[in-house]
């Protein structure tokens, strides 16, 4: 983008030279209004754009090529994640899952907008966007979930824990509000707008989860879920009836475990994450091998990736696919956002 700025500067200097050299009553070269000296210099009334700013809380994921699909035995014999080499363009991704406190800022922002906008009423926000805390009771039979139901979203002790109990529609609306909130400030400051926040595609999510390690079984490489000292490397279900050996019975605070090679936390375990794609068990063979994504607005089942605090190691593998109905909120599903990186593709952006 610097070359474009130089070209603008060169064009401006050329016009200045023409203006200083032109004589009394003579018009400028090329006629017209004379503002460009008759030269092709491009529209000059454009915001400056030197480089894309990485939004707060996000990290850069460089573009690259990787083998998408299972990285270990398909123990369920589902045959829905066969390997395929694909290329992903660079983008930015939230370092952690969206937290309760970050989501609370969204709810407060939407409530403020409801006073002046007809898109979402206050009642709709409470019913459709606010986290459903009853999931801690509804998701499990004969389970004492009242403490989590009463305190998980409302109490400041859980501010830095990943938000759960949100539908995919709520996650999509969060991305839309975050875009308005971010670009509203930039517009007020006279800066160019940034691309929209959105949910990651399934391919982007899997590429990010591997952290630059092609065919990696887990974000840290693998093949084990514990390090040499016996410490769990993610928040998951270590064994039958055993949820606590990783340090947490339910969710953990975000970034409680080591990040992967791209600086991303909790890509395995803690909470599973909504993706942009619709679910199709035969989707891999039909999507393109450059920035693949499977879209079907009529398919209610949407991709969920990463596994959660309640899942065994198979479900926290980078290549394991799962889904949930887009209108369903769960105590083990959250999300994070991505933003495309404009002007990338050289391979040397980061």
N, C-alpha and C positions, 0 to 999 in steps of 0.2 A: 504494500500500500504506500510505502514511502516514495516509490517511483512515480505514482500518480500525483502525489503532492508536489514533487519536483517538476512534473509536467505542467501543473497548474501555475507554479511559480514562474516557469519559463515563459508560459503563455502571457502571464501578466506583465512580465518584463518586456516582451515583444510589443504588447499594446502600448506600454509606456514609451517605448522607443518610437513607435509610429506617431504617437501624440506629440512628442517633443520635436519631431522632425517635420511634421506637416506644416504647410504654409497657411497664411491668413484665411482666405475664403474657400480653399479647396476642401473637399470632403475626404473622409478616410478611405482606405482601400476597401473595395468590395461594396461600398454603399451601405444601405440599411441604416440602422440607428447609430452605427459607428462604435458600439460598445466593445466589439471584439476585433476591430481593425480588419474585418473581412477574413480573419483566420479561423480555422477549425480548432478551437481550444476546449470544447466541452462546456456544459453548463457550469457557470461559476457560483450560482446560488445553492451550494450544497454544504451540508454539515461536514466538519472535519472528521476523518476516520484514520487514525494512525495505526491502531492495533486494537483488537478486541480485548476488553477487560474481563478477567476471570471473576465472576460474581462471588461475593463473600460466601464461604462455606463450601465452595466447589473446587474441584481439581481438574486439571487438563488430562484427558485421555487421548494420546496420540493415535492417529489412524494406523492401520496395519492389516495384515492378513492372518487368519487363524483357521483351525479346523473346528467348526461348530459341530456339536453333537456329543454323544456319550464318550466319556474318557475312561470307562471301566466296563465291567461286565453288565449287561442289561438283565439284571436279576429278575425283573418282573416279566421279561420277554415281551415287552410292549411294542418294540420295534417302531417307536415314534420319534426317536432322536438319532437317526443314522448320521454318520459323519459326512460333512460337506465343507469344502474349503471356501471361505468367503472373505471379502474385503470390507472393512469398516472405515468410514471417514472419521476424522478427529472431532471430538466434542468435549464438553465439560459436563461433569457429573457431581452431584452432592457427595461429599466425603462420607457422610453418614446418612442413615435413614432419617426422615423428617421426624422431629421430636414432638412431644406433647406441647411444649411451650411454643415452638414454631407454628404448630397447627393452631394453637390458641390465638396467635396474632392474626392468622387468616380468618378465623371465626369473628374476631372483633372487627376486622376490616370489612368483612361482608355485612355484619350488622350495621356498621356505619353507612355502608353503601345502600342498604335497604331503605334508608330514609329518603333517598333521592332517586333510586332506581326501581323499576318495576320488574326487573329480571328475577329477583329473589326476594320474597317477603321474609319478615322476621320469623314467622312460623315455619316456613319452608326451610330456612337455615337451621333451625333447631331440630326439625324432623329428618332432614335429608343430608345435611353436611356435618352437623355436630357428631362427634364420635358416639357410637352406640355402646355404652358401658355395660349393658346387660349381656354382651357376648361372653363375658367371663362366667356367667351362669349358664347361658344357653348352649355353649359349644361342648360342654362336657356333662355327662350324666353323673348324678350323685357326687357332686364336687362342691366344696365350700368356696364359692367364688365371690362371696359378698365383700370381703376386704378389698379385693382388686376392683370390683364393681364400684365400690363407694369412693375409692381414693386414687385409682391409677391415673385418671385424666385430670381430676380436680386438685389434687394435693401437690404443693411445690416439691415434695420429696421425689416426685416422678417427672419433673420438668424435662430432664435430659434423657428420658427413656423414649423409645420409638412409639409414635402414635399408632394405635390399633383401633379396630371397630369402625373403620371407614370403608365405604364402598368404592369401587373403581370410579364411579361417577363423581364422588366427592374428591377423589385424588385428581381427576381431570380438572375439576372446577378450581382446586387449589392451584394448579399450574396456571390456569387462566388469570386468577386473581394475582398471583405472584408476578406475572408478566405485566399486568396493568400497574401494579404497585411500583415495580422497578422502572419501567419505562415512563411512568408518570413523573417520577423524580428527574429522570434524565432529560425529558422534554422541557421541564421547568428550568433546568440548568443550561438549555440550549445545546444539549448533546444529542448525537444520533441515537435512535432507538436500537436496542439489542434484540436478537432473535427471541422467539417465544420459549418459555419453559414448557416442558412436556414430560410425559412418561417415557422411559427408554424403550426402544424396540427390544424384542427378545434377543436378537443378535447382538445389539449394543450391550445389553445387560450381561450376556454370557462372555463376550469379549472383555468387558471390564472386570468381571469376576475373576478371570484367569490371570489378570495382572501382568500380561506379557509372557506368560508361560504357556505355550501352545500344548494342547492335550493335557493340561493340568487337571488332576482329579479334584483338587480343592484350591482355593485362592492362594494358599501358602505352598502349593506344589503337590504335596502328598508323599506317599499314599496313606499316611496315618492321620488320625484326628487328635493325637497328642504329641507333644514334643518329647525330647529325650529324658526330661525330668518327670514325665507322666502328667503334665499339665494340659488340660483341654485347650485347643486352639480356636474354639468357637463356642457359642451358646446353643446347645442342642440336647438331645436325650441320650446320654451315654449308655444306658442299658435299661432293661425291663424294670419298671418301677423306680428308676433312678433318674432324677432330673437335676440333682444338686451337685454332682461331681465336677461340673464345669464352673461352679461358684454361684449359680443362680437357679432358683426353682422355676421362675417364670422368665420374663425378659430381663435383659441387663441394660445398664446405661449405654448409650451409643459410644463407640470407640473404646470399649472396655478390653478389646483384644487387639493384637497387632494388625496393622494394615497390610494390604497386598502390595504388589510391585507398582501399582498405579496410585498408591496412597489412599485407597478406599477401604473403609471399615465395614465389618459385618456383612460382607457379600455372601457369606455362608452363615446360616443360623440367625439367632436373635428373633427377627420376624421375616417372614417371606415377603416378597415385594411385587406389587402390581406392575405389569408391563403393558405396552401399547397394543400388542398383537392380540388378535382373536385366536382361539385355540382351534387347531386342525391337526389331527393325528398324522395326516399325510402332507403336512405343510412344507416340510424341508425340501422335498424333491421339486416342488413347483415354484418356490420363491427364487428370485434372481440371486446371483452370487456376489452382487455389489450392493451393500446396504440393504439386505433382505428384510422384508416385513410382510406379515400376512394380515390383511385387513378384511373384515367382513362385519359391517354394522348390524347385520341380522343374526349374528352368532352371539348368544348371550354368555357363552363361556369365554373367559379371557385368561391369558397366560399369567401365571404366578411363578416366581422363581426364587431360589435361594434357600428354601427350607426355613424352619423356625426352631424356637426353644423347645417345642414339643415333638420334634421329628428325630428319627434315627439317622445315622450318618449317610445312608443312601440318598436321602432327600436333600441333604445339604451339599451334594456334589455339584460341581459347576455345570455338568451336562444333563442333570435330571430335570425333566419337564413336568409341570403340573398346571392345574387350572382351577378357577373358581367362577361362579356366576357373578357377573358384574354388579348385580344389585345386592350381593351378599356381603355383609360385614363380618369379620372374624377377629378373634382375640389373638391371632397369630399372623395377621397380614397387615403390612404397612406399605410404604413406598418411598421412593426418592425421585428427584427430578434430574433431567438433563437439558442441555442447551447446545445446539449445533455450533461448531466453530467456523465462522465465515472466513473465506480467504485461505483455507487450508488446502492440503493435498500434496504439498511438496515432500512431505515426509521428514522435514527438518524444522517443523513449527515449534517444537518444544526442546 
